[in-house]
Amino acid sequence: MRTKVTPQRLNQALLTGINWLPHLLVLQGMWLLYSLPLITSTTASRALIETLTELRNDGLEASSKARFQQAFHQQ
């Protein structure tokens, strides 16, 4: 038996996606900027993964750019 998708659940998923979009765009730009020198591409990728994990676990309240820079400099 198929379960029905309620409009509230669909709206919540859409709003969650809309909230994530600006963070993902900022992180994509930061990763590209930090990985331009090929030597730092591994560190930039690790910082990106760490930042996405933190945003997923802690929520989207903090700045993506600040978290990425902090994670990049900790590597």
Distance bins in CASP14 RR format, pairs under 12 A and 6 or more apart:
PFRMAT RR
TARGET T0000
AUTHOR 0000-0000-0000
RMODE 2
METHOD distances of the structure
MODEL  1
3 9 0 0 0 0 1 0 0 0 0 0 0
4 10 0 0 0 0 0 1 0 0 0 0 0
5 11 0 0 0 0 0 1 0 0 0 0 0
5 12 0 0 0 0 0 1 0 0 0 0 0
5 13 0 0 0 0 1 0 0 0 0 0 0
5 14 0 0 0 0 0 1 0 0 0 0 0
6 12 0 0 0 0 1 0 0 0 0 0 0
6 13 0 0 0 0 0 1 0 0 0 0 0
7 13 0 0 0 0 0 1 0 0 0 0 0
7 14 0 0 0 0 0 1 0 0 0 0 0
8 14 0 0 0 0 0 1 0 0 0 0 0
8 15 0 0 0 0 0 1 0 0 0 0 0
9 15 0 0 0 0 0 1 0 0 0 0 0
9 16 0 0 0 0 0 1 0 0 0 0 0
10 16 0 0 0 0 0 1 0 0 0 0 0
10 17 0 0 0 0 0 1 0 0 0 0 0
11 17 0 0 0 0 0 1 0 0 0 0 0
11 18 0 0 0 0 0 1 0 0 0 0 0
12 18 0 0 0 0 0 1 0 0 0 0 0
12 19 0 0 0 0 0 1 0 0 0 0 0
13 19 0 0 0 0 0 1 0 0 0 0 0
13 20 0 0 0 0 0 1 0 0 0 0 0
14 20 0 0 0 0 0 1 0 0 0 0 0
14 21 0 0 0 0 0 1 0 0 0 0 0
15 21 0 0 0 0 0 1 0 0 0 0 0
15 60 0 0 0 0 0 1 0 0 0 0 0
16 23 0 0 0 0 0 1 0 0 0 0 0
16 56 0 0 0 0 0 1 0 0 0 0 0
16 59 0 0 0 0 0 1 0 0 0 0 0
16 60 0 0 0 0 1 0 0 0 0 0 0
17 23 0 0 0 0 1 0 0 0 0 0 0
17 24 0 0 0 0 1 0 0 0 0 0 0
17 60 0 0 0 0 0 1 0 0 0 0 0
18 24 0 0 0 0 0 1 0 0 0 0 0
18 25 0 0 0 0 0 1 0 0 0 0 0
18 60 0 0 0 0 0 1 0 0 0 0 0
19 55 0 0 0 0 0 1 0 0 0 0 0
19 59 0 0 0 0 1 0 0 0 0 0 0
19 60 1 0 1 0 0 0 0 0 0 0 0
19 61 0 0 0 0 0 1 0 0 0 0 0
19 64 0 0 0 0 0 1 0 0 0 0 0
20 26 0 0 0 0 0 1 0 0 0 0 0
20 27 0 0 0 0 0 1 0 0 0 0 0
20 28 0 0 0 0 0 1 0 0 0 0 0
20 52 0 0 0 0 1 0 0 0 0 0 0
20 55 0 0 0 0 1 0 0 0 0 0 0
20 56 0 0 0 0 1 0 0 0 0 0 0
20 59 0 0 0 0 0 1 0 0 0 0 0
20 60 1 0 0 1 0 0 0 0 0 0 0
20 64 0 0 0 0 1 0 0 0 0 0 0
21 27 0 0 0 0 0 1 0 0 0 0 0
21 28 0 0 0 0 0 1 0 0 0 0 0
21 60 0 0 0 0 0 1 0 0 0 0 0
21 64 0 0 0 0 0 1 0 0 0 0 0
22 28 0 0 0 0 0 1 0 0 0 0 0
22 29 0 0 0 0 0 1 0 0 0 0 0
22 55 0 0 0 0 0 1 0 0 0 0 0
22 60 0 0 0 0 1 0 0 0 0 0 0
22 63 0 0 0 0 0 1 0 0 0 0 0
22 64 1 0 0 1 0 0 0 0 0 0 0
22 65 0 0 0 0 0 1 0 0 0 0 0
23 29 0 0 0 0 0 1 0 0 0 0 0
23 30 0 0 0 0 0 1 0 0 0 0 0
23 48 0 0 0 0 0 1 0 0 0 0 0
23 51 0 0 0 0 1 0 0 0 0 0 0
23 52 0 0 0 0 1 0 0 0 0 0 0
23 54 0 0 0 0 0 1 0 0 0 0 0
23 55 1 0 0 1 0 0 0 0 0 0 0
23 56 0 0 0 0 0 1 0 0 0 0 0
23 58 0 0 0 0 0 1 0 0 0 0 0
23 59 0 0 0 0 1 0 0 0 0 0 0
23 60 1 0 0 1 0 0 0 0 0 0 0
23 61 0 0 0 0 0 1 0 0 0 0 0
23 62 0 0 0 0 1 0 0 0 0 0 0
23 63 0 0 0 0 1 0 0 0 0 0 0
23 64 1 0 1 0 0 0 0 0 0 0 0
23 65 0 0 0 0 1 0 0 0 0 0 0
23 66 0 0 0 0 0 1 0 0 0 0 0
23 67 0 0 0 0 1 0 0 0 0 0 0
23 68 0 0 0 0 1 0 0 0 0 0 0
24 30 0 0 0 0 0 1 0 0 0 0 0
24 31 0 0 0 0 0 1 0 0 0 0 0
24 48 0 0 0 0 0 1 0 0 0 0 0
24 51 0 0 0 0 0 1 0 0 0 0 0
24 52 0 0 0 0 1 0 0 0 0 0 0
24 55 0 0 0 0 1 0 0 0 0 0 0
24 56 0 0 0 0 0 1 0 0 0 0 0
24 60 0 0 0 0 0 1 0 0 0 0 0
24 64 0 0 0 0 1 0 0 0 0 0 0
24 68 0 0 0 0 0 1 0 0 0 0 0
25 31 0 0 0 0 0 1 0 0 0 0 0
25 32 0 0 0 0 0 1 0 0 0 0 0
25 64 0 0 0 0 1 0 0 0 0 0 0
25 65 0 0 0 0 0 1 0 0 0 0 0
26 32 0 0 0 0 0 1 0 0 0 0 0
26 33 0 0 0 0 0 1 0 0 0 0 0
26 48 0 0 0 0 0 1 0 0 0 0 0
26 51 0 0 0 0 1 0 0 0 0 0 0
26 52 0 0 0 0 0 1 0 0 0 0 0
26 55 0 0 0 0 0 1 0 0 0 0 0
26 60 0 0 0 0 0 1 0 0 0 0 0
26 62 0 0 0 0 0 1 0 0 0 0 0
26 63 0 0 0 0 1 0 0 0 0 0 0
26 64 1 0 1 0 0 0 0 0 0 0 0
26 65 1 0 1 0 0 0 0 0 0 0 0
26 66 0 0 0 0 0 1 0 0 0 0 0
26 67 0 0 0 0 1 0 0 0 0 0 0
26 68 1 0 0 1 0 0 0 0 0 0 0
26 69 0 0 0 0 0 1 0 0 0 0 0
27 33 0 0 0 0 0 1 0 0 0 0 0
27 34 0 0 0 0 0 1 0 0 0 0 0
27 35 0 0 0 0 0 1 0 0 0 0 0
27 44 0 0 0 0 0 1 0 0 0 0 0
27 45 0 0 0 0 0 1 0 0 0 0 0
27 47 0 0 0 0 1 0 0 0 0 0 0
27 48 1 0 1 0 0 0 0 0 0 0 0
27 49 0 0 0 0 0 1 0 0 0 0 0
27 50 0 0 0 0 0 1 0 0 0 0 0
27 51 1 0 0 1 0 0 0 0 0 0 0
27 52 1 0 0 1 0 0 0 0 0 0 0
27 53 0 0 0 0 0 1 0 0 0 0 0
27 54 0 0 0 0 0 1 0 0 0 0 0
27 55 0 0 0 0 1 0 0 0 0 0 0
27 60 0 0 0 0 0 1 0 0 0 0 0
27 63 0 0 0 0 0 1 0 0 0 0 0
27 64 1 0 1 0 0 0 0 0 0 0 0
27 65 0 0 0 0 1 0 0 0 0 0 0
27 66 0 0 0 0 0 1 0 0 0 0 0
27 67 0 0 0 0 1 0 0 0 0 0 0
27 68 1 0 0 1 0 0 0 0 0 0 0
27 69 0 0 0 0 0 1 0 0 0 0 0
27 71 0 0 0 0 0 1 0 0 0 0 0
27 72 0 0 0 0 0 1 0 0 0 0 0
28 34 0 0 0 0 0 1 0 0 0 0 0
28 35 0 0 0 0 0 1 0 0 0 0 0
28 44 0 0 0 0 0 1 0 0 0 0 0
28 48 0 0 0 0 1 0 0 0 0 0 0
28 51 0 0 0 0 0 1 0 0 0 0 0
28 52 0 0 0 0 0 1 0 0 0 0 0
28 64 0 0 0 0 1 0 0 0 0 0 0
28 65 0 0 0 0 0 1 0 0 0 0 0
28 68 0 0 0 0 0 1 0 0 0 0 0
29 35 0 0 0 0 1 0 0 0 0 0 0
29 36 0 0 0 0 0 1 0 0 0 0 0
29 44 0 0 0 0 0 1 0 0 0 0 0
29 48 0 0 0 0 1 0 0 0 0 0 0
29 64 0 0 0 0 1 0 0 0 0 0 0
29 65 0 0 0 0 1 0 0 0 0 0 0
29 68 0 0 0 0 1 0 0 0 0 0 0
30 36 0 0 0 0 0 1 0 0 0 0 0
30 40 0 0 0 0 0 1 0 0 0 0 0
30 44 1 0 0 1 0 0 0 0 0 0 0
30 45 0 0 0 0 0 1 0 0 0 0 0
30 47 0 0 0 0 1 0 0 0 0 0 0
30 48 1 0 0 1 0 0 0 0 0 0 0
30 51 0 0 0 0 1 0 0 0 0 0 0
30 52 0 0 0 0 0 1 0 0 0 0 0
30 63 0 0 0 0 0 1 0 0 0 0 0
30 64 1 0 0 1 0 0 0 0 0 0 0
30 65 1 0 0 1 0 0 0 0 0 0 0
30 66 0 0 0 0 0 1 0 0 0 0 0
30 67 0 0 0 0 1 0 0 0 0 0 0
30 68 1 0 1 0 0 0 0 0 0 0 0
30 69 1 0 0 1 0 0 0 0 0 0 0
30 70 0 0 0 0 0 1 0 0 0 0 0
30 71 0 0 0 0 0 1 0 0 0 0 0
30 72 0 0 0 0 1 0 0 0 0 0 0
31 40 0 0 0 0 0 1 0 0 0 0 0
31 41 0 0 0 0 1 0 0 0 0 0 0
31 42 0 0 0 0 0 1 0 0 0 0 0
31 43 0 0 0 0 0 1 0 0 0 0 0
31 44 1 0 1 0 0 0 0 0 0 0 0
31 45 1 0 0 1 0 0 0 0 0 0 0
31 46 0 0 0 0 0 1 0 0 0 0 0
31 47 1 0 0 1 0 0 0 0 0 0 0
31 48 1 0 1 0 0 0 0 0 0 0 0
31 49 0 0 0 0 1 0 0 0 0 0 0
31 50 0 0 0 0 0 1 0 0 0 0 0
31 51 0 0 0 0 1 0 0 0 0 0 0
31 52 0 0 0 0 0 1 0 0 0 0 0
31 64 0 0 0 0 0 1 0 0 0 0 0
31 65 0 0 0 0 0 1 0 0 0 0 0
31 68 1 0 0 1 0 0 0 0 0 0 0
31 69 0 0 0 0 0 1 0 0 0 0 0
31 71 0 0 0 0 0 1 0 0 0 0 0
31 72 0 0 0 0 1 0 0 0 0 0 0
32 40 0 0 0 0 0 1 0 0 0 0 0
32 41 0 0 0 0 0 1 0 0 0 0 0
32 44 0 0 0 0 1 0 0 0 0 0 0
32 45 0 0 0 0 0 1 0 0 0 0 0
32 48 0 0 0 0 0 1 0 0 0 0 0
32 68 0 0 0 0 0 1 0 0 0 0 0
33 40 0 0 0 0 0 1 0 0 0 0 0
33 41 0 0 0 0 0 1 0 0 0 0 0
33 44 0 0 0 0 1 0 0 0 0 0 0
33 47 0 0 0 0 0 1 0 0 0 0 0
33 48 0 0 0 0 0 1 0 0 0 0 0
33 65 0 0 0 0 0 1 0 0 0 0 0
33 68 0 0 0 0 1 0 0 0 0 0 0
33 69 0 0 0 0 0 1 0 0 0 0 0
33 72 0 0 0 0 0 1 0 0 0 0 0
34 40 1 0 1 0 0 0 0 0 0 0 0
34 41 0 0 0 0 1 0 0 0 0 0 0
34 42 0 0 0 0 0 1 0 0 0 0 0
34 43 1 0 0 1 0 0 0 0 0 0 0
34 44 1 0 1 0 0 0 0 0 0 0 0
34 45 0 0 0 0 1 0 0 0 0 0 0
34 46 0 0 0 0 0 1 0 0 0 0 0
34 47 1 0 0 1 0 0 0 0 0 0 0
34 48 0 0 0 0 1 0 0 0 0 0 0
34 51 0 0 0 0 0 1 0 0 0 0 0
34 65 0 0 0 0 0 1 0 0 0 0 0
34 68 1 0 0 1 0 0 0 0 0 0 0
34 69 0 0 0 0 1 0 0 0 0 0 0
34 71 0 0 0 0 0 1 0 0 0 0 0
34 72 1 0 1 0 0 0 0 0 0 0 0
34 73 0 0 0 0 0 1 0 0 0 0 0
34 75 0 0 0 0 0 1 0 0 0 0 0
35 41 1 1 0 0 0 0 0 0 0 0 0
35 42 0 0 0 0 1 0 0 0 0 0 0
35 43 0 0 0 0 1 0 0 0 0 0 0
35 44 1 1 0 0 0 0 0 0 0 0 0
35 45 1 0 0 1 0 0 0 0 0 0 0
35 46 0 0 0 0 0 1 0 0 0 0 0
35 47 0 0 0 0 1 0 0 0 0 0 0
35 48 0 0 0 0 1 0 0 0 0 0 0
35 68 0 0 0 0 0 1 0 0 0 0 0
35 72 0 0 0 0 1 0 0 0 0 0 0
36 44 0 0 0 0 1 0 0 0 0 0 0
37 43 0 0 0 0 0 1 0 0 0 0 0
37 44 0 0 0 0 1 0 0 0 0 0 0
38 44 0 0 0 0 0 1 0 0 0 0 0
38 45 0 0 0 0 0 1 0 0 0 0 0
40 46 0 0 0 0 0 1 0 0 0 0 0
40 47 0 0 0 0 1 0 0 0 0 0 0
40 48 0 0 0 0 0 1 0 0 0 0 0
40 72 0 0 0 0 1 0 0 0 0 0 0
40 73 0 0 0 0 0 1 0 0 0 0 0
40 75 0 0 0 0 1 0 0 0 0 0 0
41 47 0 0 0 0 0 1 0 0 0 0 0
41 48 0 0 0 0 0 1 0 0 0 0 0
41 72 0 0 0 0 0 1 0 0 0 0 0
41 75 0 0 0 0 0 1 0 0 0 0 0
42 48 0 0 0 0 0 1 0 0 0 0 0
42 49 0 0 0 0 0 1 0 0 0 0 0
42 72 0 0 0 0 0 1 0 0 0 0 0
42 75 0 0 0 0 1 0 0 0 0 0 0
43 49 0 0 0 0 0 1 0 0 0 0 0
43 50 0 0 0 0 0 1 0 0 0 0 0
43 68 0 0 0 0 0 1 0 0 0 0 0
43 69 0 0 0 0 0 1 0 0 0 0 0
43 71 0 0 0 0 1 0 0 0 0 0 0
43 72 1 0 0 1 0 0 0 0 0 0 0
43 73 0 0 0 0 1 0 0 0 0 0 0
43 74 0 0 0 0 1 0 0 0 0 0 0
43 75 1 0 1 0 0 0 0 0 0 0 0
44 50 0 0 0 0 0 1 0 0 0 0 0
44 51 0 0 0 0 0 1 0 0 0 0 0
44 68 0 0 0 0 1 0 0 0 0 0 0
44 69 0 0 0 0 0 1 0 0 0 0 0
44 71 0 0 0 0 1 0 0 0 0 0 0
44 72 1 0 0 1 0 0 0 0 0 0 0
44 73 0 0 0 0 0 1 0 0 0 0 0
44 75 0 0 0 0 1 0 0 0 0 0 0
45 51 0 0 0 0 0 1 0 0 0 0 0
45 52 0 0 0 0 0 1 0 0 0 0 0
45 68 0 0 0 0 0 1 0 0 0 0 0
45 71 0 0 0 0 0 1 0 0 0 0 0
45 72 0 0 0 0 0 1 0 0 0 0 0
45 75 0 0 0 0 1 0 0 0 0 0 0
46 52 0 0 0 0 0 1 0 0 0 0 0
46 53 0 0 0 0 0 1 0 0 0 0 0
46 68 0 0 0 0 0 1 0 0 0 0 0
46 71 1 0 0 1 0 0 0 0 0 0 0
46 72 0 0 0 0 1 0 0 0 0 0 0
46 73 0 0 0 0 0 1 0 0 0 0 0
46 74 0 0 0 0 1 0 0 0 0 0 0
46 75 1 0 1 0 0 0 0 0 0 0 0
47 53 0 0 0 0 0 1 0 0 0 0 0
47 54 0 0 0 0 0 1 0 0 0 0 0
47 64 0 0 0 0 0 1 0 0 0 0 0
47 65 0 0 0 0 0 1 0 0 0 0 0
47 66 0 0 0 0 0 1 0 0 0 0 0
47 67 0 0 0 0 1 0 0 0 0 0 0
47 68 1 0 1 0 0 0 0 0 0 0 0
47 69 0 0 0 0 1 0 0 0 0 0 0
47 70 0 0 0 0 1 0 0 0 0 0 0
47 71 1 1 0 0 0 0 0 0 0 0 0
47 72 1 1 0 0 0 0 0 0 0 0 0
47 73 0 0 0 0 1 0 0 0 0 0 0
47 74 1 0 0 1 0 0 0 0 0 0 0
47 75 1 0 0 1 0 0 0 0 0 0 0
48 54 0 0 0 0 0 1 0 0 0 0 0
48 55 0 0 0 0 0 1 0 0 0 0 0
48 64 0 0 0 0 0 1 0 0 0 0 0
48 67 0 0 0 0 0 1 0 0 0 0 0
48 68 1 0 0 1 0 0 0 0 0 0 0
48 69 0 0 0 0 0 1 0 0 0 0 0
48 71 0 0 0 0 1 0 0 0 0 0 0
48 72 0 0 0 0 1 0 0 0 0 0 0
48 75 0 0 0 0 0 1 0 0 0 0 0
49 55 0 0 0 0 0 1 0 0 0 0 0
49 56 0 0 0 0 0 1 0 0 0 0 0
49 67 0 0 0 0 0 1 0 0 0 0 0
49 68 0 0 0 0 0 1 0 0 0 0 0
49 71 0 0 0 0 1 0 0 0 0 0 0
49 72 0 0 0 0 0 1 0 0 0 0 0
49 75 0 0 0 0 0 1 0 0 0 0 0
50 56 0 0 0 0 0 1 0 0 0 0 0
50 57 0 0 0 0 0 1 0 0 0 0 0
50 58 0 0 0 0 0 1 0 0 0 0 0
50 64 0 0 0 0 0 1 0 0 0 0 0
50 67 0 0 0 0 1 0 0 0 0 0 0
50 68 0 0 0 0 1 0 0 0 0 0 0
50 69 0 0 0 0 0 1 0 0 0 0 0
50 70 0 0 0 0 1 0 0 0 0 0 0
50 71 1 0 1 0 0 0 0 0 0 0 0
50 72 0 0 0 0 1 0 0 0 0 0 0
50 73 0 0 0 0 0 1 0 0 0 0 0
50 74 0 0 0 0 1 0 0 0 0 0 0
50 75 0 0 0 0 1 0 0 0 0 0 0
51 57 0 0 0 0 0 1 0 0 0 0 0
51 58 0 0 0 0 0 1 0 0 0 0 0
51 59 0 0 0 0 0 1 0 0 0 0 0
51 60 0 0 0 0 0 1 0 0 0 0 0
51 62 0 0 0 0 1 0 0 0 0 0 0
51 63 0 0 0 0 0 1 0 0 0 0 0
51 64 1 0 0 1 0 0 0 0 0 0 0
51 65 0 0 0 0 1 0 0 0 0 0 0
51 66 0 0 0 0 1 0 0 0 0 0 0
51 67 1 0 1 0 0 0 0 0 0 0 0
51 68 1 0 1 0 0 0 0 0 0 0 0
51 69 0 0 0 0 1 0 0 0 0 0 0
51 70 0 0 0 0 1 0 0 0 0 0 0
51 71 1 0 1 0 0 0 0 0 0 0 0
51 72 0 0 0 0 1 0 0 0 0 0 0
51 74 0 0 0 0 0 1 0 0 0 0 0
51 75 0 0 0 0 0 1 0 0 0 0 0
52 58 0 0 0 0 0 1 0 0 0 0 0
52 59 0 0 0 0 0 1 0 0 0 0 0
52 60 0 0 0 0 0 1 0 0 0 0 0
52 64 0 0 0 0 1 0 0 0 0 0 0
52 67 0 0 0 0 1 0 0 0 0 0 0
52 68 0 0 0 0 1 0 0 0 0 0 0
52 71 0 0 0 0 1 0 0 0 0 0 0
53 59 0 0 0 0 0 1 0 0 0 0 0
53 67 0 0 0 0 0 1 0 0 0 0 0
53 68 0 0 0 0 0 1 0 0 0 0 0
53 71 0 0 0 0 1 0 0 0 0 0 0
54 60 0 0 0 0 0 1 0 0 0 0 0
54 61 0 0 0 0 0 1 0 0 0 0 0
54 62 1 0 0 1 0 0 0 0 0 0 0
54 63 0 0 0 0 0 1 0 0 0 0 0
54 64 0 0 0 0 1 0 0 0 0 0 0
54 66 0 0 0 0 0 1 0 0 0 0 0
54 67 1 0 1 0 0 0 0 0 0 0 0
54 68 0 0 0 0 1 0 0 0 0 0 0
54 70 0 0 0 0 1 0 0 0 0 0 0
54 71 1 0 0 1 0 0 0 0 0 0 0
54 74 0 0 0 0 0 1 0 0 0 0 0
55 61 0 0 0 0 1 0 0 0 0 0 0
55 62 1 0 0 1 0 0 0 0 0 0 0
55 63 0 0 0 0 0 1 0 0 0 0 0
55 64 1 0 0 1 0 0 0 0 0 0 0
55 65 0 0 0 0 0 1 0 0 0 0 0
55 66 0 0 0 0 0 1 0 0 0 0 0
55 67 1 0 0 1 0 0 0 0 0 0 0
55 68 0 0 0 0 1 0 0 0 0 0 0
55 71 0 0 0 0 0 1 0 0 0 0 0
56 64 0 0 0 0 0 1 0 0 0 0 0
56 67 0 0 0 0 0 1 0 0 0 0 0
57 67 0 0 0 0 0 1 0 0 0 0 0
58 64 0 0 0 0 0 1 0 0 0 0 0
58 67 0 0 0 0 1 0 0 0 0 0 0
59 67 0 0 0 0 0 1 0 0 0 0 0
60 67 0 0 0 0 0 1 0 0 0 0 0
61 67 0 0 0 0 0 1 0 0 0 0 0
62 68 0 0 0 0 0 1 0 0 0 0 0
62 69 0 0 0 0 0 1 0 0 0 0 0
62 70 0 0 0 0 1 0 0 0 0 0 0
62 71 0 0 0 0 0 1 0 0 0 0 0
63 69 0 0 0 0 1 0 0 0 0 0 0
63 70 0 0 0 0 1 0 0 0 0 0 0
64 70 0 0 0 0 0 1 0 0 0 0 0
64 71 0 0 0 0 0 1 0 0 0 0 0
65 71 0 0 0 0 0 1 0 0 0 0 0
65 72 0 0 0 0 0 1 0 0 0 0 0
66 72 0 0 0 0 0 1 0 0 0 0 0
66 73 0 0 0 0 0 1 0 0 0 0 0
67 73 0 0 0 0 0 1 0 0 0 0 0
67 74 0 0 0 0 0 1 0 0 0 0 0
68 74 0 0 0 0 0 1 0 0 0 0 0
68 75 0 0 0 0 0 1 0 0 0 0 0
69 75 0 0 0 0 0 1 0 0 0 0 0
END
